[in-house]
Amino acid sequence: MTTSRYDILFEKVKIGPVTAPNRFYQVPHCNGMGHRFPKSLAKMRGIKAEGGWGVVCTEEVEIHPSSDITPYNQGRLWDDSDIGNLRLMTDAVHEHGSLAGIELVYQGLAGKNHYSRLPTLAPTHASVLGGYPMQARAMDKSDIKNLRRWYRDAAIRSKKAGFDIVYTYAGHGLSVLMHFLSRQHNDRTDEYGGSLENRARLLKEVLIDTKEAVGDTCAVALRIAVDELLGNNGIQAGGEGSDIIEMLAEIPDLWDVNVSSWENDSQTSRFSSEGFQEQYTKHVKSLTTKPVVGVGRFTSPDTMVSQIKRGVLDLIGAARPSIADPFLPNKIKNNQLETIRECIGCNICVSSDNYAAPIRCTQNPTMGEEWRRDWHPEKIKAKHQDDSVLIIGTGPAGLECAHALARRGYDVVMAEKKSEAGGRVLLESQLPGLSEWKRVMDYRLNALKQMPNVEIYYESEVTPENIIDFGFENVIVATGATWKNNGQGRDGRDLLKTDDSVKILTPDDLMHGIIPEGEVIIYDTDNYYMAGILANKCLDLGLEVIYMSPANRVSDWTENTLEQERIQTQLMQKGVKLSLNQKLTEVKDSEVISECVYTRKKFHTGCKNLTLVTERRPNDNLFTDLINQHEFKHFSLIGDAYAPGIIAQAVHSGHLEAQLFGDENSNKNVFKRDKGL
C-alpha cells in the first residue's frame, strides 16, 4: 500500500487526451540498442513499466534517412516497415498499464548520415557538429516544407505503432529544431531567422502539425533546453528560454524541460548533486498551464515529493535512476525504500551509447540483459540443489555474487581479510567527488544483513593452507586487483627503469593513507577517473601536482562519461601543471624522463614522488595456487581477480556467476542474439 507521505507521487496526471497513472516519468534516453536490437529494447522498457514507471519513452527516433545517426544505435522510423519493431515496445509498456512515448528527431547539424550518405540539412551552411570534416546544406523553403511533412508522417506512424505521447524534440543541441532556435547555429535572414519569433517559427509549425495529425488520441510533448549554459551567447533561463515557453505555452500537451548540451544535462555525481537542474527549470510552471516534467537524477522520494509540492514539476522525470532501479516507483509505493538501488551518477550507461553497445549500469547488472539473458532486476531463478558457497572477498563482484546467490536460496559465507567490506568501492568512494559510489556496497551490504542465509566473517584471510579447514566444496574467489608500480600500461610492456631516487607510489598507496612529501607527478595511462581524482586529492593535501600522460587530454576516456572537459577545466583552474603527449621512459637522479609521443624529444622533470596510474594486476594467486592442488565441486574466479576492469564489469561478473551457479554445463559466453523481427 502507498504510504501517505508519498501519496502525491501516485496521483494520476492528465496529459492532453491521455492520462499517466502516476507521476513517475521515464524520459527519453539512449540505450545502445535502438533499431538494431528491438527485442532487447522492448524487454528493457517493458520491465520499467512493470516496475511502476507511469510513462516510458523511447530514445531519439530518426524520422528520415537524411538525418541518420549512424554509428549510434538509436530508434528508426523512416517508413512503415519500422512500425513493427517499435510496436514491440509499446506492447511491452502497455502490458503493465503505462503510457508509451516516442521522441522523434531530425538531427540537423548533429547528423552525419554515415549510413544513408545523404547531405546533412540545417538552418545555415555550416560545419556539422562533432568534428567530422563535412558541412551541412542550408535548408531552402522546399526543404522546410519537406521537413514538416517528414515530422507529420513520423507522428502518424508513431500513432500506428501504439504510442500515447509523441515528442517534438528541441533539446540537447541534437535537433534541427534547436538549431533553428539557437543564435549560434541560425544566421538566416528570412522569416526563419533573426528575431526569436522567427527562429521559433519552425518549432511552432511542427508542434501544430503534430497536434493536427495525431493530437486527437496522442499527447504532444515538447522537449526543450531552457538554458544552454552559454551565458549571453545562448538561450538562457529567464531570457530567451522563458520567452520561448511564453510564446508556445499552451500548444504542447506537456513540457519536458532540461538544460543543454548532453554534458550539462547528464552531469555525473562528481560534479552535480540531485536536483541540480531546478535552478534552470523552476520558473517553467509559472509560464504554462500544461504539465511539466524535468530531471535531476532524482533518487530520494522526499526530494521528489518536494519538487511536486513546491510547484517545480508535475511529473518526476528520470533516465539514469530508472536504469539503476527499474522498480524504484513500486518500491516507494510499497514502502521498501531501503531496497532502492540508487543511481551513483557514474555515467557508465552513457558510455555504452557512445560505443553503440547495449546499455549497462554499475548498480544494476541486469540492465541490457533482460532479453538476451532473461535477467530480471527483482526476480531470479531458485537454486538447483541444497548447497553452500564460500565467497572469498567482499568487493563489488563478491558482494553482488553473494546477494544474487542468497536470493536464489543458497547458503552463503563470505570471508574478508580486512575489518570492513567493500573492497575497491570502499576505498574509491572516499576520494574527492566519489562519495555516491559507496552506494554500490551500501545497497548490497544492507540487503545481505537482512538475509538469514548469509554470514560475513571479517579479518578472516583465506590461504591455500587453511581453506580446507573451511570445509566448503563450492568456492568463489573475488579477491580483486592491485595497481602496478612497474610502469606497465597501455603505452608499453617494458618495466620502468628506475634508480630509486624518486619515490614510486600507486593509487592503492594514496588510498591507504600514504602521504607524499614534496611535489607529485601523476602519470596516467589508465585514462579514466583515477588519475584526475588523485590529482585533486594531492592538491587538497597542499602538494604541487604535475599531471603527465601520453594522451593529449586529461582523463581522456571520460569523454565517454561526459566528464572530460569538466575534469580538465577543474585541474587547470586549481593550478595543476599539465604535461600531455608525454610517455614516461625512465626515472633517475631525482628526475622523471619522458619523451614526446610524436617527436621523441626528451624532457627532464625534477620529481620527489611519482604516482603510476597505469594498470592493475589480478589478485589471483590463491586461485592459481589451489586450482591444481585441491579438487572442489565448484571453484571459480570472478571480477577484477579474473580480469581487472570498471566497477560495472565486476558487478556484472559477480551476477553472472551467481546466475549460472549450479549448472556446470552452462556457458558464460552464450546469450540470445537479437536479430529483430
C-alpha positions as CSV (number, residue, x, y, z in Angstrom):
1,M,0.0,0.0,0.0
2,T,1.1,3.6,-0.6
3,T,2.3,5.4,2.5
4,S,0.6,8.7,3.0
5,R,3.9,10.5,2.9
6,Y,4.3,9.7,-0.8
7,D,0.7,9.5,-2.0
8,I,1.2,12.6,-4.1
9,L,3.7,10.7,-6.3
10,F,1.0,8.2,-7.3
11,E,-1.7,10.7,-8.4
12,K,-2.8,10.5,-12.0
13,V,-1.8,13.3,-14.3
14,K,-3.8,14.2,-17.4
15,I,-1.6,14.9,-20.4
16,G,-3.8,16.1,-23.3
17,P,-6.0,13.2,-24.4
18,V,-4.2,10.6,-22.3
19,T,-3.7,10.1,-18.5
20,A,-0.5,9.0,-16.8
21,P,-1.2,6.5,-14.0
22,N,1.3,8.2,-11.7
23,R,3.9,11.0,-11.6
24,F,6.9,8.7,-12.5
25,Y,8.1,9.5,-15.9
26,Q,11.0,7.7,-17.7
27,V,12.1,10.5,-20.0
28,P,13.6,9.6,-23.4
29,H,17.1,8.1,-23.0
30,C,19.6,6.4,-25.3
31,N,20.5,2.8,-24.6
32,G,22.8,1.5,-27.3
33,M,20.1,-0.9,-28.6
34,G,17.7,1.1,-30.8
35,H,16.6,-0.2,-34.2
36,R,19.4,-2.8,-34.2
37,F,18.2,-4.7,-31.1
38,P,14.5,-4.1,-30.9
39,K,13.6,-7.2,-28.8
40,S,16.2,-6.3,-26.2
41,L,14.9,-2.7,-26.2
42,A,11.3,-3.7,-25.8
43,K,12.0,-6.0,-22.9
44,M,14.1,-3.4,-21.1
45,R,11.4,-0.7,-21.5
46,G,8.6,-3.2,-20.5
47,I,10.4,-4.1,-17.3
48,K,10.4,-0.4,-16.4
49,A,6.7,-0.3,-16.9
50,E,6.4,-3.4,-14.7
51,G,8.4,-1.5,-12.1
52,G,5.9,1.3,-11.9
53,W,7.1,4.0,-14.3
54,G,3.8,5.5,-15.4
55,V,5.3,6.8,-18.7
56,V,8.1,5.0,-20.5
57,C,9.7,6.7,-23.5
58,T,12.0,5.7,-26.3
59,E,15.3,7.2,-27.1
60,E,15.9,9.5,-30.1
61,V,14.0,8.1,-33.1
62,E,15.2,9.1,-36.6
63,I,12.4,10.3,-38.9
64,H,14.2,10.3,-42.2
65,P,17.3,8.9,-44.0
66,S,18.7,12.4,-44.3
67,S,19.1,12.5,-40.5
68,D,20.9,9.3,-40.0
69,I,22.7,9.0,-36.6
70,T,25.0,6.0,-37.5
71,P,27.0,4.6,-35.8
72,Y,24.8,5.1,-32.8
73,N,22.0,2.6,-32.2
74,Q,19.0,4.9,-31.9
75,G,15.4,4.3,-32.9
76,R,14.4,4.5,-36.5
77,L,11.0,5.4,-38.1
78,W,11.8,6.1,-41.7
79,D,8.8,4.3,-43.2
80,D,6.1,1.9,-42.3
81,S,8.5,-1.1,-42.2
82,D,9.8,0.3,-39.0
83,I,6.5,0.3,-37.2
84,G,6.7,-3.4,-36.2
85,N,9.9,-3.1,-34.2
86,L,8.5,-0.1,-32.3
87,R,5.2,-1.9,-31.7
88,L,7.2,-4.5,-29.7
89,M,8.0,-1.7,-27.2
90,T,4.5,-0.2,-27.0
91,D,3.0,-3.6,-26.4
92,A,5.5,-4.3,-23.6
93,V,4.8,-1.0,-21.9
94,H,1.0,-1.2,-22.3
95,E,1.0,-4.7,-20.8
96,H,1.6,-3.1,-17.4
97,G,-0.8,-0.1,-17.8
98,S,1.8,2.5,-18.6
99,L,1.9,5.1,-21.4
100,A,4.5,4.9,-24.2
101,G,6.2,8.0,-25.5
102,I,8.3,8.4,-28.7
103,E,11.0,11.1,-29.2
104,L,11.0,12.0,-32.9
105,V,14.2,13.7,-34.0
106,Y,15.7,15.2,-37.1
107,Q,19.3,15.9,-36.0
108,G,20.3,18.6,-38.5
109,L,23.9,19.7,-37.7
110,A,24.4,16.8,-35.4
111,G,23.6,14.2,-38.0
112,K,26.4,13.0,-40.3
113,N,24.4,10.5,-42.4
114,H,27.2,7.9,-42.4
115,Y,24.8,5.2,-43.5
116,S,22.5,7.0,-45.9
117,R,25.3,9.3,-47.3
118,L,22.7,12.0,-48.0
119,P,23.6,15.6,-47.5
120,T,23.0,17.0,-44.0
121,L,20.3,19.7,-43.8
122,A,20.5,22.5,-41.3
123,P,19.4,26.1,-40.8
124,T,22.5,27.5,-42.5
125,H,25.6,26.4,-44.4
126,A,27.9,25.3,-41.6
127,S,30.2,22.7,-40.4
128,V,28.5,19.7,-38.8
129,L,28.9,19.2,-35.1
130,G,31.3,16.6,-33.7
131,G,34.4,17.3,-35.7
132,Y,33.6,15.3,-38.9
133,P,35.0,17.1,-42.0
134,M,31.8,17.9,-43.8
135,Q,29.3,20.7,-43.9
136,A,25.6,20.9,-43.8
137,R,23.4,22.4,-46.6
138,A,21.2,25.4,-45.7
139,M,17.6,24.4,-46.0
140,D,15.5,26.3,-48.5
141,K,11.7,26.7,-48.3
142,S,11.1,23.4,-50.1
143,D,13.4,21.6,-47.6
144,I,11.5,23.2,-44.7
145,K,8.2,22.1,-46.3
146,N,9.6,18.5,-46.7
147,L,10.8,18.5,-43.1
148,R,7.4,19.4,-41.8
149,R,5.9,16.6,-43.9
150,W,8.5,14.1,-42.5
151,Y,7.6,15.1,-39.0
152,R,3.9,14.7,-39.7
153,D,4.4,11.3,-41.4
154,A,6.5,10.1,-38.5
155,A,3.8,11.2,-36.0
156,I,1.2,9.3,-37.9
157,R,3.4,6.2,-37.9
158,S,4.0,6.7,-34.2
159,K,0.3,6.5,-33.6
160,K,0.1,3.4,-35.7
161,A,2.8,1.8,-33.6
162,G,0.8,2.4,-30.5
163,F,2.5,5.4,-28.9
164,D,0.4,7.5,-26.5
165,I,2.8,10.5,-26.4
166,V,4.6,11.9,-29.4
167,Y,7.5,14.2,-28.9
168,T,8.7,17.3,-30.7
169,Y,12.3,17.4,-29.7
170,A,14.3,20.6,-29.4
171,G,16.8,19.8,-26.7
172,H,20.5,18.9,-26.0
173,G,21.7,20.7,-29.2
174,L,20.9,17.5,-31.1
175,S,17.9,18.6,-33.1
176,V,17.4,20.8,-36.1
177,L,14.6,22.5,-34.3
178,M,17.0,23.5,-31.6
179,H,19.5,24.7,-34.2
180,F,16.8,27.0,-35.7
181,L,16.2,28.4,-32.2
182,S,19.8,28.9,-31.4
183,R,21.6,32.1,-32.4
184,Q,24.8,30.1,-32.6
185,H,23.6,28.0,-35.5
186,N,21.0,30.1,-37.2
187,D,22.1,33.1,-39.2
188,R,19.2,33.1,-41.7
189,T,17.8,36.5,-42.8
190,D,14.3,35.2,-43.9
191,E,11.3,34.6,-41.7
192,Y,13.0,31.6,-40.1
193,G,16.0,33.6,-38.8
194,G,16.8,36.8,-36.9
195,S,14.2,37.5,-34.1
196,L,13.3,34.9,-31.6
197,E,9.8,34.8,-33.1
198,N,11.3,33.9,-36.4
199,R,13.8,31.4,-35.0
200,A,10.9,29.7,-33.2
201,R,8.7,29.6,-36.2
202,L,9.6,26.1,-37.4
203,L,9.3,24.6,-34.0
204,K,5.8,26.1,-33.7
205,E,4.8,24.8,-37.1
206,V,6.0,21.3,-36.3
207,L,4.2,21.3,-33.0
208,I,0.9,22.4,-34.6
209,D,1.4,19.9,-37.5
210,T,1.9,17.1,-35.0
211,K,-1.2,18.1,-33.0
212,E,-3.3,18.2,-36.1
213,A,-2.0,14.8,-37.2
214,V,-2.3,12.8,-34.0
215,G,-3.5,15.1,-31.2
216,D,-7.0,13.6,-31.1
217,T,-5.7,10.5,-29.3
218,C,-2.0,11.2,-28.7
219,A,-0.5,13.7,-26.3
220,V,2.1,16.0,-28.0
221,A,5.1,16.7,-25.8
222,L,7.8,19.4,-26.4
223,R,11.3,18.6,-25.0
224,I,13.4,21.7,-24.9
225,A,16.5,23.0,-23.4
226,V,15.6,26.2,-21.4
227,D,19.2,27.0,-20.9
228,E,22.3,26.2,-23.0
229,L,24.7,27.3,-20.1
230,L,26.4,29.6,-22.6
231,G,25.6,32.8,-20.9
232,N,24.7,35.6,-23.2
233,N,25.8,33.5,-26.2
234,G,22.9,31.1,-25.9
235,I,19.4,30.5,-24.8
236,Q,19.1,31.3,-21.0
237,A,16.5,30.6,-18.4
238,G,14.9,33.9,-17.6
239,G,15.9,35.2,-21.0
240,E,15.0,33.6,-24.4
241,G,14.5,30.2,-22.6
242,S,11.5,31.8,-20.8
243,D,10.4,33.8,-23.8
244,I,10.1,30.6,-25.9
245,I,7.9,29.0,-23.2
246,E,5.6,32.0,-23.1
247,M,5.4,32.1,-26.8
248,L,4.3,28.4,-27.1
249,A,2.9,28.0,-23.6
250,E,-0.4,26.3,-24.4
251,I,0.4,24.5,-27.7
252,P,2.1,21.3,-26.4
253,D,0.2,19.0,-24.0
254,L,3.4,18.5,-21.9
255,W,6.6,20.5,-21.4
256,D,9.7,18.3,-20.9
257,V,12.4,20.8,-19.8
258,N,16.2,20.4,-19.3
259,V,19.5,22.1,-20.0
260,S,21.8,21.7,-23.0
261,S,24.0,20.1,-24.0
262,W,24.0,16.4,-23.0
263,E,27.2,17.0,-21.0
264,N,25.3,19.6,-18.9
265,D,22.0,17.7,-18.7
266,S,23.6,14.4,-17.6
267,Q,26.3,15.6,-15.3
268,T,28.0,13.0,-13.1
269,S,27.7,12.9,-9.3
270,R,31.3,14.1,-9.3
271,F,30.2,17.5,-10.5
272,S,26.5,17.9,-9.5
273,S,24.0,16.8,-6.9
274,E,20.5,15.5,-7.0
275,G,18.0,18.1,-8.4
276,F,20.7,20.4,-9.7
277,Q,18.6,21.5,-12.7
278,E,15.9,23.1,-10.5
279,Q,17.7,26.5,-10.7
280,Y,17.1,26.5,-14.5
281,T,13.6,24.9,-14.8
282,K,11.8,26.1,-11.6
283,H,10.1,29.0,-13.5
284,V,8.5,26.9,-16.3
285,K,5.3,26.0,-14.4
286,S,4.5,29.7,-13.9
287,L,4.5,30.2,-17.7
288,T,2.1,27.5,-18.8
289,T,-0.9,25.6,-17.5
290,K,0.3,22.4,-19.1
291,P,2.0,19.7,-17.0
292,V,5.8,19.9,-16.7
293,V,8.3,17.1,-16.4
294,G,12.0,17.6,-15.6
295,V,15.0,15.7,-14.5
296,G,17.8,15.9,-11.9
297,R,19.0,12.4,-11.2
298,F,16.3,12.0,-8.6
299,T,16.8,9.1,-6.2
300,S,15.2,10.3,-3.0
301,P,11.4,10.1,-2.7
302,D,11.4,13.0,-0.3
303,T,13.1,15.2,-3.0
304,M,10.5,14.0,-5.5
305,V,7.7,15.0,-3.2
306,S,9.3,18.3,-2.6
307,Q,9.5,19.0,-6.3
308,I,5.8,18.4,-6.7
309,K,4.6,20.2,-3.6
310,R,6.7,23.3,-4.2
311,G,5.3,23.5,-7.8
312,V,8.6,22.9,-9.6
313,L,7.4,19.9,-11.5
314,D,4.2,17.9,-12.2
315,L,6.0,14.7,-13.1
316,I,9.3,13.3,-11.9
317,G,11.5,12.7,-14.9
318,A,14.3,10.2,-14.8
319,A,16.6,8.4,-17.1
320,R,19.6,7.2,-15.0
321,P,17.6,6.5,-11.8
322,S,15.2,4.3,-13.9
323,I,18.2,2.4,-15.2
324,A,19.8,1.8,-11.8
325,D,16.4,0.7,-10.4
326,P,13.6,0.0,-12.9
327,F,11.4,-0.8,-9.8
328,L,12.0,2.4,-8.0
329,P,8.4,3.6,-8.2
330,N,7.0,0.3,-6.9
331,K,9.5,0.3,-4.0
332,I,8.3,3.7,-2.9
333,K,4.7,2.6,-3.3
334,N,5.3,-0.5,-1.2
335,N,7.4,1.4,1.4
336,Q,10.5,-0.6,0.5
337,L,12.8,2.4,0.4
338,E,15.8,0.5,1.8
339,T,15.7,-1.8,-1.3
340,I,16.1,1.0,-3.8
341,R,19.3,0.7,-5.9
342,E,20.2,4.4,-6.1
343,C,22.0,5.7,-9.1
344,I,25.6,6.6,-8.4
345,G,25.9,9.1,-11.2
346,C,28.9,7.4,-12.9
347,N,27.5,7.6,-16.5
348,I,28.7,4.2,-17.5
349,C,25.2,3.9,-19.0
350,V,26.1,6.9,-21.3
351,S,29.4,5.3,-22.3
352,S,27.6,2.3,-23.7
353,D,25.7,4.5,-26.1
354,N,28.9,6.2,-27.1
355,Y,30.2,2.8,-28.1
356,A,27.0,1.8,-29.9
357,A,26.7,-1.1,-27.5
358,P,23.8,-2.3,-25.3
359,I,23.4,-0.3,-22.1
360,R,25.0,-1.3,-18.8
361,C,24.8,0.0,-15.3
362,T,27.2,-0.1,-12.3
363,Q,24.3,-0.6,-9.9
364,N,22.0,-2.8,-12.0
365,P,23.8,-5.7,-13.6
366,T,20.6,-6.9,-15.3
367,M,20.3,-3.7,-17.4
368,G,20.6,-4.6,-21.0
369,E,20.4,-8.3,-20.2
370,E,16.7,-8.5,-19.8
371,W,16.0,-10.2,-23.2
372,R,19.3,-11.7,-24.2
373,R,20.0,-13.5,-20.9
374,D,16.4,-13.4,-19.5
375,W,17.6,-11.5,-16.4
376,H,15.1,-9.5,-14.2
377,P,16.1,-6.8,-11.7
378,E,13.9,-8.2,-9.0
379,K,13.4,-11.9,-9.8
380,I,15.9,-14.7,-10.0
381,K,15.6,-18.4,-10.5
382,A,15.6,-20.7,-7.5
383,K,18.6,-22.8,-6.5
384,H,19.3,-26.1,-8.2
385,Q,20.1,-28.0,-5.1
386,D,20.9,-27.6,-1.4
387,D,24.4,-26.2,-1.4
388,S,26.5,-23.8,0.5
389,V,29.1,-21.4,-1.0
390,L,32.2,-19.7,0.3
391,I,32.9,-16.4,-1.4
392,I,36.4,-15.0,-0.7
393,G,36.4,-11.2,-0.9
394,T,33.7,-8.6,-0.3
395,G,34.4,-6.2,-3.1
396,P,31.8,-5.3,-5.8
397,A,32.0,-8.7,-7.5
398,G,31.9,-10.7,-4.3
399,L,29.0,-8.7,-2.8
400,E,26.9,-8.9,-5.9
401,C,27.6,-12.6,-6.3
402,A,26.6,-13.3,-2.6
403,H,23.5,-11.2,-2.9
404,A,22.3,-13.0,-6.0
405,L,23.2,-16.4,-4.7
406,A,21.4,-15.7,-1.4
407,R,18.3,-14.6,-3.3
408,R,18.4,-17.9,-5.2
409,G,18.2,-19.6,-1.8
410,Y,21.8,-20.8,-1.3
411,D,23.6,-20.6,2.0
412,V,26.5,-18.1,1.6
413,V,29.5,-17.5,3.7
414,M,31.8,-14.6,2.9
415,A,35.4,-14.3,4.1
416,E,37.0,-10.9,4.2
417,K,40.6,-10.5,5.3
418,K,40.1,-6.8,6.2
419,S,37.9,-5.4,9.0
420,E,35.5,-3.8,6.5
421,A,33.7,-4.9,3.4
422,G,33.6,-3.1,0.1
423,G,37.0,-3.7,-1.5
424,R,37.9,-1.1,-4.1
425,V,34.5,0.6,-3.7
426,L,35.1,1.4,-0.1
427,L,38.5,3.0,-0.9
428,E,37.5,4.8,-4.1
429,S,34.3,6.3,-2.6
430,Q,36.5,8.2,-0.1
431,L,38.2,10.0,-2.9
432,P,37.1,13.6,-3.8
433,G,33.8,13.6,-5.7
434,L,33.1,9.8,-5.5
435,S,31.1,9.6,-2.3
436,E,27.9,8.5,-4.0
437,W,29.8,5.5,-5.4
438,K,29.6,4.0,-1.9
439,R,26.0,3.1,-2.8
440,V,27.3,0.1,-4.7
441,M,28.4,-1.5,-1.4
442,D,25.8,0.0,0.9
443,Y,22.9,-1.4,-1.2
444,R,24.3,-4.9,-1.2
445,L,25.6,-5.0,2.4
446,N,22.3,-3.7,3.7
447,A,20.5,-6.5,1.7
448,L,22.9,-9.2,2.9
449,K,22.4,-8.2,6.5
450,Q,18.7,-8.9,6.2
451,M,19.3,-12.4,4.8
452,P,19.4,-15.3,7.3
453,N,21.3,-17.5,4.8
454,V,24.3,-15.2,4.7
455,E,27.3,-14.9,7.1
456,I,30.2,-12.5,6.7
457,Y,33.5,-13.1,8.6
458,Y,35.9,-10.2,8.8
459,E,39.6,-10.4,9.4
460,S,39.5,-13.9,8.0
461,E,42.2,-14.3,5.4
462,V,41.9,-17.4,3.3
463,T,45.1,-19.1,2.3
464,P,46.0,-22.3,0.5
465,E,46.9,-23.8,3.9
466,N,43.7,-23.0,5.7
467,I,41.0,-23.2,3.0
468,I,40.4,-26.9,3.6
469,D,39.5,-26.1,7.2
470,F,36.6,-24.0,6.0
471,G,35.0,-27.2,4.7
472,F,33.4,-25.8,1.5
473,E,33.0,-27.7,-1.7
474,N,31.9,-24.6,-3.6
475,V,34.4,-21.7,-3.6
476,I,34.3,-18.5,-5.5
477,V,37.3,-16.2,-5.4
478,A,36.7,-12.5,-5.6
479,T,39.9,-11.0,-4.3
480,G,40.1,-8.0,-6.6
481,A,43.2,-6.5,-8.2
482,T,46.2,-4.3,-7.2
483,W,47.6,-1.3,-9.1
484,K,51.0,-2.0,-10.6
485,N,54.1,0.0,-9.7
486,N,56.4,-1.2,-12.5
487,G,55.3,1.2,-15.3
488,Q,53.5,-1.4,-17.4
489,G,50.4,0.0,-19.1
490,R,48.6,0.6,-22.3
491,D,51.6,2.6,-23.6
492,G,54.1,-0.2,-23.2
493,R,55.0,-3.5,-21.6
494,D,58.6,-2.6,-20.7
495,L,59.4,-2.3,-17.0
496,L,60.1,1.2,-15.8
497,K,63.8,1.9,-15.4
498,T,64.5,3.5,-12.0
499,D,67.4,4.1,-9.6
500,D,65.1,4.5,-6.6
501,S,65.9,8.3,-6.4
502,V,62.2,9.0,-6.7
503,K,59.5,7.5,-4.5
504,I,57.1,5.5,-6.7
505,L,53.5,5.2,-5.5
506,T,50.3,3.7,-6.8
507,P,46.7,4.7,-6.3
508,D,46.5,1.9,-3.7
509,D,49.2,3.7,-1.7
510,L,47.4,7.0,-1.7
511,M,44.0,5.5,-1.0
512,H,45.5,3.7,2.0
513,G,46.8,6.9,3.5
514,I,50.4,7.2,2.4
515,I,51.0,10.9,2.1
516,P,53.8,12.0,-0.3
517,E,56.2,14.7,0.8
518,G,57.0,17.3,-1.9
519,E,55.8,17.6,-5.4
520,V,54.0,14.8,-7.2
521,I,53.9,13.7,-10.8
522,I,50.8,11.6,-11.6
523,Y,51.4,9.5,-14.7
524,D,48.2,8.4,-16.3
525,T,47.8,5.7,-19.0
526,D,44.5,4.4,-17.5
527,N,42.8,7.5,-18.8
528,Y,39.7,7.1,-16.7
529,Y,38.8,8.9,-13.5
530,M,41.5,7.7,-11.1
531,A,44.5,10.0,-12.1
532,G,42.4,13.2,-12.2
533,I,40.9,12.5,-8.8
534,L,44.2,11.6,-7.2
535,A,45.5,15.0,-8.5
536,N,42.6,16.6,-6.6
537,K,43.5,14.6,-3.5
538,C,47.1,15.7,-3.7
539,L,46.1,19.3,-4.2
540,D,43.9,19.0,-1.1
541,L,47.0,17.9,0.8
542,G,48.7,21.1,-0.3
543,L,51.1,19.4,-2.7
544,E,52.3,20.7,-6.1
545,V,51.0,18.4,-8.8
546,I,52.1,17.6,-12.4
547,Y,49.7,15.5,-14.5
548,M,51.6,13.6,-17.2
549,S,50.1,11.4,-19.8
550,P,50.8,10.1,-23.4
551,A,47.2,11.2,-24.2
552,N,46.6,14.7,-25.4
553,R,43.8,15.4,-22.8
554,V,43.4,14.8,-19.1
555,S,41.4,11.6,-18.2
556,D,40.9,11.1,-21.9
557,W,38.4,8.2,-21.7
558,T,36.0,10.2,-19.6
559,E,34.8,11.8,-22.9
560,N,32.5,8.8,-22.9
561,T,31.0,9.6,-19.5
562,L,30.6,13.3,-20.4
563,E,33.1,14.5,-17.9
564,Q,36.4,15.1,-19.7
565,E,36.0,18.8,-20.2
566,R,35.0,19.4,-16.6
567,I,37.8,17.3,-15.2
568,Q,40.5,19.1,-17.2
569,T,39.0,22.6,-16.5
570,Q,38.9,21.8,-12.8
571,L,42.6,20.8,-12.7
572,M,43.7,23.7,-14.8
573,Q,41.8,26.1,-12.6
574,K,43.4,24.6,-9.5
575,G,46.9,25.1,-10.9
576,V,47.8,21.5,-11.9
577,K,50.6,21.6,-14.4
578,L,49.8,19.5,-17.5
579,S,52.4,17.5,-19.4
580,L,50.5,15.9,-22.1
581,N,51.6,13.8,-25.1
582,Q,54.5,12.6,-22.8
583,K,55.5,9.0,-22.5
584,L,57.4,8.1,-19.3
585,T,60.7,6.3,-20.2
586,E,63.0,6.4,-17.1
587,V,63.4,7.6,-13.6
588,K,66.9,8.6,-12.3
589,D,68.8,11.2,-10.5
590,S,65.6,12.6,-8.9
591,E,64.2,13.2,-12.3
592,V,61.4,11.8,-14.4
593,I,62.5,11.4,-18.0
594,S,59.8,11.4,-20.7
595,E,59.6,11.8,-24.4
596,C,57.1,13.4,-26.8
597,V,54.9,10.7,-28.3
598,Y,55.3,12.4,-31.7
599,T,58.8,13.9,-31.9
600,R,60.5,11.6,-29.3
601,K,62.1,14.8,-27.9
602,K,63.3,14.1,-24.3
603,F,62.1,16.0,-21.3
604,H,63.6,16.0,-17.8
605,T,61.4,16.9,-14.8
606,G,62.6,17.1,-11.3
607,C,60.5,15.0,-9.0
608,K,60.3,13.5,-5.5
609,N,57.2,11.4,-5.9
610,L,55.8,9.6,-9.0
611,T,52.3,8.1,-8.8
612,L,51.7,5.5,-11.5
613,V,48.1,5.2,-12.7
614,T,48.7,2.6,-15.4
615,E,47.1,-0.8,-14.9
616,R,46.2,-3.4,-12.3
617,R,47.4,-6.9,-11.6
618,P,44.7,-9.5,-10.7
619,N,45.0,-10.9,-7.2
620,D,44.6,-14.4,-8.4
621,N,47.4,-16.2,-6.5
622,L,45.0,-18.0,-4.2
623,F,43.1,-19.4,-7.2
624,T,46.1,-20.4,-9.2
625,D,47.8,-22.0,-6.2
626,L,44.8,-24.1,-5.5
627,I,43.4,-24.9,-8.9
628,N,45.7,-27.9,-9.3
629,Q,46.2,-28.8,-5.6
630,H,42.6,-29.5,-4.5
631,E,39.5,-30.6,-6.2
632,F,36.4,-28.7,-5.4
633,K,32.9,-29.3,-6.6
634,H,32.9,-25.7,-7.9
635,F,35.9,-23.4,-7.9
636,S,35.9,-20.1,-9.9
637,L,37.4,-16.7,-10.2
638,I,35.4,-13.6,-10.7
639,G,35.5,-9.8,-11.0
640,D,38.8,-7.9,-11.0
641,A,40.6,-11.0,-9.8
642,Y,39.7,-12.6,-13.1
643,A,40.1,-9.5,-15.4
644,P,40.5,-6.0,-13.9
645,G,38.1,-3.5,-15.3
646,I,35.5,-0.9,-14.3
647,I,33.3,-1.5,-11.3
648,A,30.3,-2.2,-13.5
649,Q,32.1,-5.1,-15.1
650,A,33.0,-6.5,-11.7
651,V,29.4,-6.3,-10.5
652,H,28.2,-7.9,-13.8
653,S,30.8,-10.7,-13.3
654,G,29.5,-11.5,-9.9
655,H,25.9,-11.6,-11.0
656,L,26.7,-13.8,-14.0
657,E,28.5,-16.2,-11.8
658,A,25.5,-16.4,-9.4
659,Q,23.0,-16.8,-12.2
660,L,24.9,-19.8,-13.7
661,F,25.9,-21.4,-10.4
662,G,24.7,-25.0,-10.1
663,D,24.6,-25.6,-13.8
664,E,28.1,-26.7,-14.5
665,N,27.3,-27.2,-18.2
666,S,26.4,-23.6,-18.7
667,N,28.5,-21.4,-21.0
668,K,29.0,-17.8,-19.7
669,N,29.6,-16.7,-23.3
670,V,26.2,-17.9,-24.6
671,F,23.2,-15.5,-24.8
672,K,20.4,-14.9,-27.3
673,R,21.3,-12.8,-30.3
674,D,18.7,-10.1,-31.1
675,K,18.1,-10.0,-34.8
676,G,14.8,-8.2,-34.7
677,L,11.6,-9.2,-36.4
